[in-house]
Amino acid sequence: MNDLKIFSGRANPDLAAAVADYLAIPLGKIKLGNFPDGEISCKIEQDVRGRDVFLIQPTCPPVNETLMELLVMIESFKRASADRVTAVMPYFGYARQDRKDEGRVPITAKLVANIITRAGADRVLAMDLHAPQIQGFFDIPVDHLFGAPVIDEYFRAMKLPKEEIVVVSPDEGSIKRALTHVAALDAQLAIVDKRRKGAEETKQANLIGGPIDGKVAFIFDDMITTAGSICGAADMVHRAGARKIYLAATHGVLCAGAVDRINQAPIEQLVITDTIPLVAERKSPKIHVLSVAPLLGEAIKRIHRNESVSRLFD
């Protein structure tokens, strides 16, 4: 492990420190700052020549700042003659526009993939990409991790009888993800029929499957941004008679009034992971954070040793 080095950007230093602790290696020394005009400065404060370098930097809000900082870091390490640079992006921003679904719009996920590749990254390690096809947007290897095992283990620890559990997909597009949780929790499946009324407005029209009445409902999504859709699904499940409702997502973006919606929703808890830091103004008694540091650390160790990463999910 002597050639393995872990460095952190400013987006989520606590997660990077936890990963380094898991691997029992010190976090790399790097100085990041801003020039008076806002440009990002970077200075690597140790030798990295010929080393296997992993840069931990989710491109979470402020997205443009964290993305640019990642690019500057990649450039710095390539010019410092690192043998391999892996961009560890627990949360991949600009992922929503992953296809051209109407005229005159960009495919920003492909654009960002191109930029990261051209900056000099040799590999990408990501978690729960908004769409799996984003892996194909990169011309370099991508290792894709899933937060589901971490969240499922938390729910299994509640030791609820399987007859009382129903897994709810908040929309038709999340059915495949929901089925993964159905298998892990040995539960039943229900689906919320969500209709989009505009760019930022949706309506929950019907509830398919179940039954819901008297059950404990787990509603899963990959990320929660404004929480409008998932809280709407929780309201529908609550009206259907669910005894308790839990929300869960890998990425807690939580912006534009999301925390207020969660606090007002008829739920017991929202479970998220620490791919994105939960800052003080977004904390709530209803929000519980699980760490993915051991999962990331194990993946990094396997990549460094040229071992299988997919075995982590067998």
Rosetta silent file (secondary structure, phi, psi, omega in degrees, C-alpha in Angstrom):
SEQUENCE: MNDLKIFSGRANPDLAAAVADYLAIPLGKIKLGNFPDGEISCKIEQDVRGRDVFLIQPTCPPVNETLMELLVMIESFKRASADRVTAVMPYFGYARQDRKDEGRVPITAKLVANIITRAGADRVLAMDLHAPQIQGFFDIPVDHLFGAPVIDEYFRAMKLPKEEIVVVSPDEGSIKRALTHVAALDAQLAIVDKRRKGAEETKQANLIGGPIDGKVAFIFDDMITTAGSICGAADMVHRAGARKIYLAATHGVLCAGAVDRINQAPIEQLVITDTIPLVAERKSPKIHVLSVAPLLGEAIKRIHRNESVSRLFD
SCORE:     score description
SCORE:     0.000 S_00000001
   1 L     0.000    1.086 -175.556    0.000    0.000    0.000 S_00000001
   2 L   -63.741  -29.343 -178.314    3.031    2.307    0.075 S_00000001
   3 L   -86.111   -4.937 -179.024    2.367    3.559   -3.451 S_00000001
   4 E   -87.806  127.792  179.074   -1.297    4.343   -2.680 S_00000001
   5 E  -130.233  134.294  178.584   -2.095    7.968   -1.890 S_00000001
   6 E  -112.362  126.695  176.826   -5.480    9.478   -0.972 S_00000001
   7 E  -125.386  152.857 -178.108   -6.085   13.199   -1.426 S_00000001
   8 E  -122.988  139.769  166.291   -9.181   15.264   -0.750 S_00000001
   9 L   -81.616 -170.563 -177.416  -10.703   18.309   -2.344 S_00000001
  10 L   -91.096    0.298 -176.186  -12.724   20.731   -0.261 S_00000001
  11 L   -71.553  -41.466 -176.648  -16.133   19.258   -1.167 S_00000001
  12 L  -151.111   67.844 -177.274  -16.209   16.469    1.430 S_00000001
  13 H   -64.880  -29.607 -179.838  -13.002   16.277    3.518 S_00000001
  14 H   -65.093  -40.636  177.905  -14.675   14.295    6.325 S_00000001
  15 H   -64.844  -43.411  179.468  -15.511   11.448    3.947 S_00000001
  16 H   -61.428  -41.267  178.911  -11.956   11.447    2.563 S_00000001
  17 H   -63.936  -38.919  179.166  -10.524   11.328    6.091 S_00000001
  18 H   -67.199  -37.259  176.804  -12.797    8.378    6.942 S_00000001
  19 H   -64.479  -45.037  179.066  -11.662    6.523    3.808 S_00000001
  20 H   -61.899  -39.100  177.252   -8.007    7.118    4.714 S_00000001
  21 H   -63.152  -41.837  179.053   -8.703    5.843    8.243 S_00000001
  22 H   -60.572  -39.615 -178.636  -10.298    2.691    6.830 S_00000001
  23 H   -83.270   -6.119  179.787   -7.209    2.076    4.703 S_00000001
  24 L    58.885   40.856  174.578   -4.920    2.926    7.654 S_00000001
  25 L  -130.278  152.914  178.962   -2.926    5.425    5.608 S_00000001
  26 L   -72.522  147.896  174.927   -2.493    9.172    6.163 S_00000001
  27 E   -69.272  136.765 -177.991   -4.488   11.586    4.037 S_00000001
  28 L   -62.812  154.075 -177.299   -2.267   13.228    1.433 S_00000001
  29 L   -94.739  118.890  179.644   -1.034   16.780    1.935 S_00000001
  30 E  -145.878  143.508  179.748   -2.471   19.311   -0.495 S_00000001
  31 E  -113.817  117.429  179.680   -3.135   23.029   -0.247 S_00000001
  32 E  -118.336  140.916  179.675   -6.249   24.340   -1.975 S_00000001
  33 E  -160.935 -167.963  178.564   -7.430   27.932   -2.027 S_00000001
  34 E  -131.901  137.713  171.381   -8.743   30.764   -4.142 S_00000001
  35 L   -71.097  164.996 -177.879   -7.021   33.729   -5.700 S_00000001
  36 L   -54.581  -28.951 -179.413   -8.616   37.135   -5.046 S_00000001
  37 L   -88.382    3.669  177.611  -10.607   36.891   -8.286 S_00000001
  38 L    99.705  -12.019  177.975  -12.018   33.478   -7.320 S_00000001
  39 L   -61.836  147.769 -176.441   -9.724   31.265   -9.396 S_00000001
  40 E   -86.824  133.579  175.996   -8.758   28.012   -7.674 S_00000001
  41 E  -110.148  149.986 -177.280   -5.174   27.482   -6.534 S_00000001
  42 E  -147.318  134.427  175.212   -3.621   24.090   -5.807 S_00000001
  43 E  -140.980  118.679  176.397   -0.262   22.966   -4.408 S_00000001
  44 E   -80.969  126.065 -171.437    0.619   19.331   -3.712 S_00000001
  45 L  -105.328   28.710  173.454    2.784   19.342   -0.613 S_00000001
  46 L  -159.296  162.928 -178.208    4.416   15.928   -0.970 S_00000001
  47 L   -73.023  130.274  177.807    6.082   13.787   -3.614 S_00000001
  48 L  -126.210   10.810 -178.371    3.631   11.795   -5.770 S_00000001
  49 L   -59.632  126.297  177.175    5.911   10.749   -8.619 S_00000001
  50 L    73.791   11.235 -176.983    5.049    7.219   -9.725 S_00000001
  51 L   -95.638  158.360  174.850    2.264    6.868   -7.131 S_00000001
  52 E   -92.757  105.982 -169.004   -1.268    5.525   -7.483 S_00000001
  53 E  -106.933  134.104  175.984   -3.325    8.607   -6.577 S_00000001
  54 E  -120.332  122.438 -178.365   -7.027    8.744   -5.666 S_00000001
  55 E  -106.104  114.117 -177.646   -8.692   12.172   -5.508 S_00000001
  56 E   -93.826  112.537 -176.050  -11.905   12.210   -3.467 S_00000001
  57 L  -157.778   93.897  171.596  -14.160   15.018   -4.641 S_00000001
  58 L   -68.433  139.899  179.343  -17.933   14.750   -5.100 S_00000001
  59 L   -91.473   62.507 -179.903  -19.159   17.419   -7.510 S_00000001
  60 L   -92.673  171.122 -179.658  -21.934   18.497   -5.142 S_00000001
  61 L   -55.641  136.717   -2.132  -23.182   22.073   -4.615 S_00000001
  62 L   -75.162  113.935 -167.461  -21.634   24.467   -5.400 S_00000001
  63 H   -59.935  -46.660 -177.443  -21.338   22.209   -8.432 S_00000001
  64 H   -63.256  -37.701  179.995  -19.306   24.476  -10.718 S_00000001
  65 H   -68.069  -47.208 -176.971  -16.792   25.216   -7.947 S_00000001
  66 H   -69.750  -34.673  177.084  -16.312   21.583   -6.909 S_00000001
  67 H   -66.324  -46.492 -179.872  -16.063   20.380  -10.509 S_00000001
  68 H   -63.707  -36.771  178.255  -13.458   22.985  -11.407 S_00000001
  69 H   -64.095  -39.547  176.561  -11.500   22.165   -8.261 S_00000001
  70 H   -61.439  -43.335 -179.844  -11.439   18.493   -9.278 S_00000001
  71 H   -63.232  -41.852  178.924  -10.121   19.419  -12.729 S_00000001
  72 H   -63.906  -39.882  178.436   -7.389   21.613  -11.239 S_00000001
  73 H   -64.716  -45.396  178.875   -6.371   18.795   -8.900 S_00000001
  74 H   -58.110  -47.057  178.515   -6.213   16.255  -11.739 S_00000001
  75 H   -57.796  -42.493 -178.592   -4.046   18.640  -13.772 S_00000001
  76 H   -62.408  -44.505 -176.482   -1.746   19.190  -10.789 S_00000001
  77 H   -73.379  -32.799  176.174   -1.172   15.495  -10.173 S_00000001
  78 H   -66.058  -40.666  179.053   -0.589   14.666  -13.822 S_00000001
  79 H   -73.166  -18.251  176.466    2.069   17.382  -14.028 S_00000001
  80 L   -89.645    8.984  173.955    3.586   16.053  -10.787 S_00000001
  81 L    68.068   33.112  170.649    4.141   12.705  -12.586 S_00000001
  82 L   -62.322  143.363 -177.067    1.672   10.562  -10.646 S_00000001
  83 L   -69.649  -43.193  178.665    1.561    7.111  -12.220 S_00000001
  84 E  -145.973  136.900  179.385   -2.248    6.894  -12.198 S_00000001
  85 E  -118.685  119.251  177.575   -4.908    9.404  -11.166 S_00000001
  86 E  -109.599  123.042  176.034   -8.366    8.138  -10.212 S_00000001
  87 E   -84.963  110.683  179.266  -11.144   10.678   -9.767 S_00000001
  88 E   -93.222  106.631 -175.250  -13.272    9.379   -6.885 S_00000001
  89 E  -116.143   84.630  179.779  -16.650   11.037   -7.358 S_00000001
  90 L   -56.121  -32.438  173.136  -19.082    9.697   -4.743 S_00000001
  91 L  -126.981  126.488 -178.272  -21.642   12.084   -6.260 S_00000001
  92 L  -102.663  107.540  178.852  -21.478   12.919   -9.977 S_00000001
  93 L   -75.868  170.439 -177.881  -22.996   16.314  -10.715 S_00000001
  94 L    60.792   29.062 -175.694  -24.457   17.420  -14.066 S_00000001
  95 L   -92.891  -14.553 -174.077  -25.935   13.927  -14.434 S_00000001
  96 L   -64.951  -40.510 -179.453  -29.600   14.832  -14.982 S_00000001
  97 L   -89.601   83.425 -176.774  -29.165   15.744  -18.652 S_00000001
  98 L  -106.625    5.912  178.611  -27.935   12.362  -19.850 S_00000001
  99 L  -160.004  163.364  179.231  -29.813   12.327  -23.164 S_00000001
 100 L   -97.510   91.173 -175.504  -31.306   14.736  -25.678 S_00000001
 101 L   -91.890   -1.891  172.704  -35.007   14.403  -24.928 S_00000001
 102 L  -156.379  169.789 -175.654  -35.968   17.593  -26.759 S_00000001
 103 L   -71.617  148.418  171.774  -34.428   19.947  -29.295 S_00000001
 104 L    62.818   39.462  173.892  -31.605   22.401  -28.554 S_00000001
 105 L  -125.493  153.420 -179.492  -30.536   21.023  -25.172 S_00000001
 106 L   -86.908  163.382  168.235  -27.074   19.767  -24.112 S_00000001
 107 L  -106.052   85.242 -171.133  -26.037   16.359  -22.858 S_00000001
 108 H   -68.139  -29.457  178.850  -24.133   17.731  -19.879 S_00000001
 109 H   -61.931  -39.277  177.614  -23.256   14.321  -18.420 S_00000001
 110 H   -69.816  -40.513  178.708  -21.257   13.547  -21.575 S_00000001
 111 H   -58.104  -48.585 -178.439  -19.689   17.026  -21.549 S_00000001
 112 H   -65.473  -39.133  176.898  -18.455   16.617  -17.963 S_00000001
 113 H   -59.809  -42.057  178.338  -17.175   13.106  -18.718 S_00000001
 114 H   -63.360  -42.835 -177.981  -15.172   14.523  -21.632 S_00000001
 115 H   -63.806  -44.847 -179.590  -13.731   17.324  -19.503 S_00000001
 116 H   -62.806  -40.593  178.851  -12.620   14.982  -16.722 S_00000001
 117 H   -65.558  -46.422 -178.814  -10.990   12.672  -19.258 S_00000001
 118 H   -67.560  -26.522  177.041   -9.219   15.508  -21.089 S_00000001
 119 H   -67.140  -22.849  175.236   -7.992   16.932  -17.778 S_00000001
 120 L   122.925    5.519  178.319   -5.968   13.732  -17.401 S_00000001
 121 L   -63.864  137.493  178.657   -7.919   11.346  -15.187 S_00000001
 122 L   -93.274  -20.054 -175.069   -6.951    7.725  -15.830 S_00000001
 123 E  -160.050  155.955  177.189   -9.946    6.214  -14.060 S_00000001
 124 E  -128.267  136.679  173.194  -13.214    7.195  -12.347 S_00000001
 125 E  -119.300  115.617 -175.668  -14.787    5.705   -9.236 S_00000001
 126 E  -127.480  166.403  179.875  -18.420    6.774   -8.819 S_00000001
 127 E  -132.333  129.530  176.770  -21.415    5.788   -6.730 S_00000001
 128 L    43.930   65.021  173.831  -25.047    5.478   -7.828 S_00000001
 129 L   -59.416  146.152 -176.669  -24.857    7.442  -11.047 S_00000001
 130 L   -58.878  -30.575  175.273  -28.198    9.034  -11.921 S_00000001
 131 L  -142.410  130.007 -176.431  -28.301    6.837  -15.032 S_00000001
 132 H   -57.886  -28.736 -176.912  -26.111    3.734  -15.563 S_00000001
 133 H   -66.568  -12.903  178.592  -25.374    4.686  -19.176 S_00000001
 134 H   -60.969  -27.475  176.525  -23.227    7.578  -17.931 S_00000001
 135 H   -56.047  -36.495 -178.335  -20.443    5.010  -17.478 S_00000001
 136 H   -75.521   -9.158  178.461  -20.328    4.757  -21.268 S_00000001
 137 H   -76.535  -18.494  179.979  -19.796    8.500  -21.637 S_00000001
 138 L   -90.472  143.335  174.434  -16.225    8.114  -20.370 S_00000001
 139 L   -97.570   18.048  176.771  -13.392    6.928  -22.592 S_00000001
 140 L  -129.183  163.382 -179.133  -11.555    5.678  -19.482 S_00000001
 141 L   -62.905  142.303  177.071  -12.470    2.841  -17.064 S_00000001
 142 E  -126.852  127.330  172.265  -15.315    3.559  -14.629 S_00000001
 143 E  -102.731  123.298 -173.810  -15.982    1.590  -11.455 S_00000001
 144 E  -111.106  116.204  179.752  -19.596    2.022  -10.371 S_00000001
 145 E   -99.539  163.152 -179.412  -20.514    1.403   -6.730 S_00000001
 146 L  -127.997  135.132  178.375  -23.970    1.137   -5.149 S_00000001
 147 L   -83.123   -8.083 -175.144  -25.115    2.504   -1.817 S_00000001
 148 H   -55.453  -45.259 -178.779  -27.998    0.018   -1.568 S_00000001
 149 H   -59.618  -35.837  179.592  -26.150   -2.609    0.549 S_00000001
 150 H   -66.702  -43.842 -179.066  -25.276    0.013    3.176 S_00000001
 151 H   -70.716  -41.916 -179.764  -28.882    1.253    3.377 S_00000001
 152 H   -62.452  -38.458  179.141  -30.407   -2.239    3.290 S_00000001
 153 H   -63.015  -37.240  177.468  -28.190   -3.359    6.161 S_00000001
 154 H   -63.478  -43.423 -179.504  -29.474   -0.444    8.245 S_00000001
 155 H   -72.325  -35.030  177.863  -33.091   -1.428    7.583 S_00000001
 156 H   -63.557  -31.393 -179.802  -32.436   -5.139    8.182 S_00000001
 157 L   -65.444  -15.625  176.275  -31.091   -4.231   11.632 S_00000001
 158 L   -73.009  -17.229  176.220  -34.626   -3.106   12.536 S_00000001
 159 L    55.736   45.292  176.621  -35.582   -6.821   12.440 S_00000001
 160 L   -82.084  141.450  174.929  -39.066   -6.208   11.052 S_00000001
 161 L   -61.141  139.130 -174.615  -41.079   -9.261    9.976 S_00000001
 162 H   -62.728  -24.798  179.581  -40.976   -9.521    6.191 S_00000001
 163 H   -67.575  -19.232 -176.552  -44.774   -9.677    6.082 S_00000001
 164 H   -95.165   -2.390 -172.133  -44.895   -6.103    7.408 S_00000001
 165 E  -105.196  136.465  170.114  -42.522   -4.568    4.851 S_00000001
 166 E  -133.439  130.374  176.386  -43.357   -3.036    1.486 S_00000001
 167 E   -94.052  129.762 -176.105  -40.769   -1.389   -0.764 S_00000001
 168 E  -113.946  127.310  172.169  -42.170    1.538   -2.737 S_00000001
 169 E   -87.758  125.598 -175.568  -40.758    2.845   -5.999 S_00000001
 170 L   -71.444  -11.833  175.670  -41.436    6.625   -6.165 S_00000001
 171 L  -163.299  172.328 -176.884  -41.930    6.445   -9.953 S_00000001
 172 H   -65.670  -31.177 -178.613  -41.841    3.997  -12.844 S_00000001
 173 H   -70.182  -14.210 -177.750  -38.221    4.840  -13.669 S_00000001
 174 H  -102.488   10.637 -175.339  -37.043    3.619  -10.246 S_00000001
 175 H   -62.744  -43.194 -178.583  -38.612    0.154  -10.443 S_00000001
 176 H   -60.423  -42.410  177.497  -35.339   -1.638  -11.199 S_00000001
 177 H   -63.290  -42.932 -179.365  -33.699   -0.004   -8.168 S_00000001
 178 H   -62.396  -37.477 -179.847  -36.695   -0.869   -6.001 S_00000001
 179 H   -64.170  -32.005  174.991  -36.533   -4.519   -7.069 S_00000001
 180 H   -61.133  -43.586  179.047  -32.961   -4.684   -5.766 S_00000001
 181 H   -71.496  -33.198  176.519  -34.220   -3.603   -2.342 S_00000001
 182 H   -59.256  -44.925 -179.901  -37.187   -5.984   -2.588 S_00000001
 183 H   -66.876  -40.925 -177.416  -34.765   -8.898   -2.998 S_00000001
 184 H   -69.454  -34.937 -176.331  -32.458   -7.694   -0.208 S_00000001
 185 H  -100.479   -1.893 -178.692  -35.275   -7.108    2.286 S_00000001
 186 L    53.741   51.454 -172.734  -37.507   -9.993    1.132 S_00000001
 187 L  -117.432  176.872  173.240  -40.397   -7.544    0.836 S_00000001
 188 E   -90.835  166.913 -177.463  -43.349   -6.773   -1.409 S_00000001
 189 E  -119.418  138.178  169.988  -43.326   -4.081   -4.107 S_00000001
 190 E  -132.880  153.051 -175.338  -45.559   -1.083   -4.721 S_00000001
 191 E  -130.655  132.774  174.125  -45.153    1.603   -7.393 S_00000001
 192 E   -89.973  126.130  177.079  -46.222    5.248   -7.412 S_00000001
 193 E   -84.870  101.134 -176.178  -47.549    6.372  -10.787 S_00000001
 194 E  -100.070  130.498  178.138  -45.947    9.820  -11.114 S_00000001
 195 E  -112.900  128.993  178.754  -47.040   12.238  -13.842 S_00000001
 196 E   -86.245  125.492 -179.179  -44.856   15.217  -14.753 S_00000001
 197 L   -99.721  -11.831  179.576  -46.797   18.457  -15.147 S_00000001
 198 L  -177.705 -174.857 -176.707  -43.801   20.656  -15.963 S_00000001
 199 L   -61.225  -33.031 -176.144  -40.037   21.005  -15.584 S_00000001
 200 L  -125.044   14.592 -176.526  -40.296   21.359  -11.801 S_00000001
 201 L  -132.607  130.340  177.756  -43.776   20.038  -11.003 S_00000001
 202 E  -130.423  162.940  178.222  -44.985   16.476  -10.685 S_00000001
 203 E  -137.269  132.653  177.014  -48.172   14.795   -9.496 S_00000001
 204 E   -86.831  112.869 -170.928  -48.599   11.376   -7.879 S_00000001
 205 E   -94.260  -45.475 -174.708  -51.627    9.905   -9.663 S_00000001
 206 E  -142.848  162.255  175.900  -51.988    6.254   -8.620 S_00000001
 207 E  -121.355  119.978 -174.702  -50.511    3.606   -6.352 S_00000001
 208 E  -108.931  136.015  177.199  -49.885    0.230   -7.967 S_00000001
 209 E    91.626 -152.812 -178.836  -49.259   -3.000   -6.070 S_00000001
 210 L   110.417 -147.301    2.565  -49.025   -3.376   -2.341 S_00000001
 211 L   -73.073  161.858 -177.181  -50.966   -3.875   -0.139 S_00000001
 212 L  -106.620  -34.677 -171.018  -49.929   -0.825    1.887 S_00000001
 213 L   -55.531  123.468  178.138  -52.443   -0.661    4.723 S_00000001
 214 L    79.321    1.129 -176.533  -50.805   -1.359    8.100 S_00000001
 215 L   -94.542  165.619  170.419  -47.368   -1.968    6.560 S_00000001
 216 E   -96.426  118.696 -174.675  -43.973   -0.339    7.087 S_00000001
 217 E  -102.472  132.370  173.671  -43.074    1.346    3.792 S_00000001
 218 E  -112.318  119.042 -179.826  -39.531    1.973    2.557 S_00000001
 219 E  -108.249  119.455 -174.038  -39.343    4.460   -0.338 S_00000001
 220 E  -111.002  145.139  170.963  -36.020    4.440   -2.200 S_00000001
 221 E  -147.906  167.305  179.472  -34.452    6.834   -4.694 S_00000001
 222 E   -79.610  -37.339  177.369  -30.911    7.493   -5.931 S_00000001
 223 E  -149.248  154.250  177.130  -30.885   11.140   -4.846 S_00000001
 224 E  -121.693  116.475 -177.362  -33.125   13.664   -3.164 S_00000001
 225 L  -101.501  -76.586  178.263  -32.793   17.221   -4.428 S_00000001
 226 L   -92.028  -12.800  179.815  -35.897   19.292   -3.642 S_00000001
 227 L    70.321    7.702 -179.509  -37.679   16.289   -2.043 S_00000001
 228 H   -63.822  -48.511 -176.733  -40.909   17.208   -3.847 S_00000001
 229 H   -67.915  -46.571 -174.336  -41.391   13.883   -5.634 S_00000001
 230 H   -72.561  -31.831  175.407  -40.401   11.580   -2.792 S_00000001
 231 H   -72.276  -33.374  173.737  -42.437   13.515   -0.210 S_00000001
 232 H   -63.598  -39.593  176.562  -45.394   13.394   -2.620 S_00000001
 233 H   -65.063  -39.166  178.598  -44.942    9.624   -2.778 S_00000001
 234 H   -63.359  -40.435  177.595  -44.813    9.507    1.037 S_00000001
 235 H   -60.746  -43.654 -179.123  -48.101   11.434    1.239 S_00000001
 236 H   -65.250  -42.225  179.459  -49.770    8.964   -1.119 S_00000001
 237 H   -65.753  -37.920  177.508  -48.435    5.974    0.816 S_00000001
 238 H   -62.425  -43.874  178.766  -49.582    7.585    4.080 S_00000001
 239 H   -65.913  -25.574  178.809  -53.111    8.038    2.680 S_00000001
 240 L   -79.468   -3.537  173.343  -53.052    4.380    1.639 S_00000001
 241 L   102.131   14.906  178.442  -52.702    3.442    5.308 S_00000001
 242 L   -60.582  137.738 -178.467  -48.986    2.745    5.849 S_00000001
 243 L   -74.138  -43.198  176.574  -48.185    2.364    9.546 S_00000001
 244 E  -141.000  150.268 -179.342  -44.688    3.844    9.234 S_00000001
 245 E  -131.785  130.422  174.947  -42.809    5.374    6.295 S_00000001
 246 E  -121.461  135.491  173.353  -39.054    5.614    5.775 S_00000001
 247 E  -102.418  149.710  179.061  -37.370    7.451    2.905 S_00000001
 248 E  -150.017  141.897  176.770  -33.908    6.492    1.681 S_00000001
 249 E  -156.671  151.635  176.733  -31.459    7.744   -0.932 S_00000001
 250 E   -70.647  -45.250 -173.398  -27.738    7.510   -1.570 S_00000001
 251 E  -110.482  118.437  176.204  -27.281   11.218   -2.305 S_00000001
 252 E   -98.680   82.764  178.390  -28.843   13.889   -0.111 S_00000001
 253 L   -67.911  -47.606  169.876  -28.513   17.017   -2.243 S_00000001
 254 L    51.076   72.674  178.349  -31.318   18.640   -0.207 S_00000001
 255 L  -130.326  172.178  174.472  -31.758   22.095   -1.707 S_00000001
 256 L    54.765   49.621  175.493  -34.600   24.542   -2.458 S_00000001
 257 L    82.886   13.411 -176.871  -36.649   23.870    0.672 S_00000001
 258 H   -61.382  -43.229 -176.751  -36.062   20.110    0.781 S_00000001
 259 H   -64.362  -39.175  177.150  -35.456   19.946    4.537 S_00000001
 260 H   -61.564  -42.219  178.936  -38.703   21.814    5.268 S_00000001
 261 H   -63.878  -40.080  179.683  -40.621   19.348    3.095 S_00000001
 262 H   -65.942  -42.103  179.585  -38.996   16.415    4.860 S_00000001
 263 H   -63.676  -31.061 -178.278  -39.802   17.831    8.292 S_00000001
 264 H   -90.047  -12.185 -176.771  -43.452   18.253    7.296 S_00000001
 265 L   -73.437  151.997 -179.702  -43.780   14.877    5.558 S_00000001
 266 L   -80.256   60.094 -175.490  -45.568   11.968    7.326 S_00000001
 267 L  -124.032  158.717  174.600  -42.345    9.962    7.697 S_00000001
 268 L   -82.984  -40.146 -171.059  -40.313    8.467   10.513 S_00000001
 269 E  -164.977  148.938  167.027  -36.921    9.105    8.982 S_00000001
 270 E  -109.929  123.767  179.866  -34.937    9.958    5.878 S_00000001
 271 E  -107.125  122.512  177.459  -31.825    7.796    5.522 S_00000001
 272 E  -130.028  172.610  175.145  -29.013    9.107    3.317 S_00000001
 273 E  -109.089  175.243 -176.508  -25.288    8.451    2.990 S_00000001
 274 L   -94.673   28.829  173.406  -22.350   10.804    3.373 S_00000001
 275 L   -61.301  -32.080  174.960  -21.490   11.011   -0.347 S_00000001
 276 L  -119.160  132.305 -178.577  -22.521   14.663    0.071 S_00000001
 277 L   -66.898  139.299  177.260  -21.763   16.410    3.379 S_00000001
 278 L   -92.749   98.444 -176.786  -24.799   17.294    5.475 S_00000001
 279 L   -73.269  162.989 -171.249  -24.072   20.888    6.466 S_00000001
 280 H   -55.722  -41.826 -176.128  -25.473   22.368    9.666 S_00000001
 281 H   -70.730  -10.237  178.762  -28.313   24.314    8.028 S_00000001
 282 H  -107.203    2.826 -178.910  -29.641   21.108    6.428 S_00000001
 283 L   -76.374  150.343 -179.008  -29.584   18.915    9.519 S_00000001
 284 L  -155.428  148.432  175.622  -32.845   17.641   10.979 S_00000001
 285 L   -60.017  -20.610 -179.938  -33.904   15.106   13.630 S_00000001
 286 L   -85.240   -7.817 -175.676  -35.624   13.235   10.801 S_00000001
 287 E  -105.275  125.197  178.260  -32.418   12.830    8.766 S_00000001
 288 E  -118.585  132.649 -175.239  -30.026    9.966    9.513 S_00000001
 289 E  -110.157  129.029  174.392  -26.658    9.678    7.736 S_00000001
 290 E  -105.421  148.323 -178.594  -24.850    6.406    7.007 S_00000001
 291 L   -95.107  135.666  173.966  -21.187    6.311    5.990 S_00000001
 292 L  -103.137   11.550 -178.956  -20.003    4.800    2.716 S_00000001
 293 H   -58.085  -45.365  178.227  -16.339    5.286    3.685 S_00000001
 294 H   -61.242  -37.912  178.886  -15.713    1.534    4.241 S_00000001
 295 H   -65.684  -46.756  177.594  -17.271    0.725    0.856 S_00000001
 296 H   -62.833  -42.767 -179.427  -15.210    3.377   -0.932 S_00000001
 297 H   -61.507  -42.955  179.402  -12.086    2.340    0.955 S_00000001
 298 H   -65.829  -39.077  177.819  -12.510   -1.315    0.014 S_00000001
 299 H   -64.331  -43.137  178.879  -13.090   -0.371   -3.640 S_00000001
 300 H   -61.752  -42.746  178.906   -9.982    1.823   -3.670 S_00000001
 301 H   -61.388  -41.571 -179.323   -7.924   -0.986   -2.151 S_00000001
 302 H   -68.905  -39.037  177.154   -9.170   -3.435   -4.779 S_00000001
 303 H   -63.613  -43.765 -179.969   -8.481   -1.029   -7.647 S_00000001
 304 H   -60.699  -36.614 -177.534   -4.974   -0.411   -6.322 S_00000001
 305 L   -92.614    5.606 -178.138   -4.329   -4.164   -6.132 S_00000001
 306 L    58.501   42.756  176.971   -5.970   -4.855   -9.530 S_00000001
 307 L  -107.597  166.274 -177.309   -8.669   -6.966   -7.887 S_00000001
 308 L   -68.766  132.319  174.454  -12.347   -7.260   -8.761 S_00000001
 309 L   -90.505  -34.231 -178.074  -14.601   -4.431   -7.555 S_00000001
 310 H   -62.420  -23.548  178.345  -17.836   -6.104   -8.667 S_00000001
 311 H   -61.774  -21.010  178.808  -17.217   -8.879   -6.118 S_00000001
 312 H   -61.912  -22.387 -174.660  -18.177   -6.361   -3.445 S_00000001
 313 H  -113.870   11.351  177.980  -21.801   -6.759   -4.555 S_00000001
 314 L   -71.922    0.000    0.000  -21.954  -10.526   -5.142 S_00000001
